[in-house]
Amino acid sequence: MATDAQTSRAVAERFMERLGRQDQDGIQELFAADIDWYVPANDGLSWTGHRTRREEVAPYFTTMWPHFVPGRSDVSLERIIVDGGDVILLWIFTHTVASSGKEFTTPSAMHLVVEDGEIVRMHLYEDTRVVAQAFGTD
């Protein structure tokens, strides 16, 4: 079903606000039961890859977040582009890896698709090589 831009923007803003609070359960509740979730896979990064169920959203974050030094991450949102149910978030992620102390920065784009007020698709596009290098898995 088509979703208007205002609803899509509101859902994306709730997603970003909960992400900023590291509220993995709150993020998860924004997703539909069946989803198309994609983060470019890397064997050394256990949280990457495809997910297809709402119940897999919170574990993505609880698996990933401990790998970063608390208080040493920055997410800089540059732009939100909304067209109906499609939302594109353009941002720059900077994190410090807990195991190595290495800091990395990568521009990223996230494509969310909202249907009936729920996120049905989340695809993240980032420089996975930079991330893998910071973790020593490239």
PEJOBEL-V951883 format. One record per backbone hydrogen bond with DSSP energy under -1.0 kcal/mol. NH is the residue of the N-H (numbers start at 1). CO is the residue of the C=O. E is the energy in kcal/mol with one decimal. If there is no record, write none. Layout:
BEGIN
{{NH/CO/E} {NH/CO/E}}
END
This chain:
BEGIN
{{8/4/-2.1} {9/5/-2.7} {10/6/-2.1} {11/7/-2.3} {12/8/-2.5} {13/9/-2.6} {14/10/-2.1} {15/11/-2.4} {16/12/-2.6} {17/13/-2.4} {18/14/-2.4} {19/15/-2.3} {20/16/-2.4} {21/17/-1.1} {22/19/-1.2} {23/18/-2.7} {24/22/-1.1} {27/23/-2.4} {28/24/-2.4} {29/25/-1.9} {30/27/-1.7} {31/28/-1.8} {32/119/-2.6} {35/52/-2.3} {36/120/-2.2} {37/51/-2.2} {38/122/-2.9} {39/49/-1.4} {45/42/-2.1} {48/45/-1.9} {49/39/-2.4} {51/37/-1.7} {54/33/-1.9} {56/53/-2.0} {57/54/-2.2} {61/57/-1.2} {62/58/-2.4} {63/59/-1.8} {64/60/-2.0} {65/61/-2.8} {67/64/-2.2} {68/65/-2.0} {69/96/-2.7} {72/69/-2.1} {74/94/-2.9} {76/92/-2.6} {78/90/-3.1} {79/90/-1.6} {81/88/-2.6} {83/86/-2.7} {86/83/-2.2} {87/112/-2.8} {88/81/-3.0} {89/110/-2.6} {90/79/-2.8} {91/108/-2.5} {92/76/-2.0} {93/106/-2.5} {94/74/-2.6} {95/104/-2.1} {97/102/-3.1} {98/67/-2.9} {101/97/-2.8} {104/95/-2.5} {106/93/-2.5} {108/91/-3.5} {109/125/-2.6} {110/89/-2.2} {111/123/-2.8} {112/87/-3.1} {113/121/-1.9} {114/85/-2.8} {115/118/-2.9} {118/115/-2.0} {119/30/-2.8} {120/113/-3.0} {121/113/-1.3} {122/36/-2.5} {123/111/-2.1} {124/38/-2.7} {125/109/-3.3} {128/126/-1.7} {131/127/-1.5} {132/128/-2.9} {133/129/-2.6} {134/130/-2.0} {135/131/-1.5} {137/132/-3.1}}
END
